Amino acid sequence: MKKEIKKALVIGAGTVGGGTAAILANAGLQVYLIDIPSKDPEKDRNDIAKQKVADMRKASSNPAKDPINGALLHPYYADRIAYGNTEDDLARFAKEADLVIESIPDVLAWKKPVYKKVFAAVRPGTIVGSTTSTLLREKLVADMTPEQKRDFLILHPFNPVRFMDLVEVVRGPEVDYNSFSAVCDLFSNKCGKLVLDCKDKPGFIANRIGVYFIMRAFQ
């Protein structure tokens, strides 16, 4: 059965997370963007994600000046992005999402608790992914159930997300082909990216090749 992705939750409003949320909004999806609650008592608890959306809205008018935040094709596309925080809104948004993308720093001990919260909230068959560029999928799914592994992929875009063509997708043999196909269709046909089906090897394709050539240059 073909899966359709209409709503996406992005966890982590940093450079990659914000850029990913923006290109999904460009593609017409309803997007939820969340980050940790602000620790400043004088600010809204949603301030981190809220400020990222505001920065993207502003930068969309001159993306060449700010290519990291200038990922939206039009300022009003920011209206497609609802924001919140990981403590108050993760479960609520995850229940609505067809796709959940984790985009927090590449620390395994930080990611694992996030996945537990996500899988406790999502509907069966919801696609879950990570934008990691360094951690193997094998390590990310080590503690997951067979059902959870079935719909978990690595979805690694490059920065700045709007202007870089490549998205690396890593799946395992147990991954549901419908989940893989839906993600490829989304990033290729709707976001206009070049999707590469990568092996679960350190650095995947681009970083693996890139590091090799950097070291050759040093030699």
C-alpha positions, 0 to 999 in steps of 0.5 A: 500500500502506497504511503502518502506524506502530508504532515511532517514533524522535524525535531531540532531547529538547528541548521539542518533541521530548520532547512529540512522543515523549510524545503518540506514547507516549500513542497506543500506539507504541513510542518511541525518544528520543535526544539528544546524549551527555552531556558530564559524565563523571560521568553516563550518556551517555544522561543528556539523554534519560533525564532528559527521560523521568524529567521527563515521568513525574513531571510526568504526575501534575500536567500543569497545573503543568508543561505542557511536560513533562506530556505523558504521559497516565499515568506508566506510558506512560513505559515505552513510551519507550526512550532513548539518544544520537545517537552510540551508538543512532541507527542501531540505533533508526532500523532499527527505526522506521517513523517518524523525527522530527528535532527539533533546533534550526532550524540547517540545517547541524546538520540535514543531517548528521543526515539522512545518518545517518538515511537510511543506517540506515532501511529503505526506505520509512521515513517521515522528518520534521522538526518545524521551524517556520521552515525550508522543506522545499525547503531540507531536501531539497535534497541528498536523493535522489528516494527520500529526498524521497519519504518526507520531510515536515515535521511541526510540532506546537505547544507545549505539544504535549499541549495544543495541537491543531494539527500542520502537515504540509508535503509536496512533489509527490514525496511518497508519498501513503501516507506522507502518509496514514499520518502524518495518520492517526497524528496525527489519529486516534491522537493527537487532533490537528488536522492541516493540509496546509500549503504550503511557505511561510515560517512555514507557516500559523500562524506566517505568520498570527501574525506578520502579526497581531503586526505589525499590533498594533505598527502 
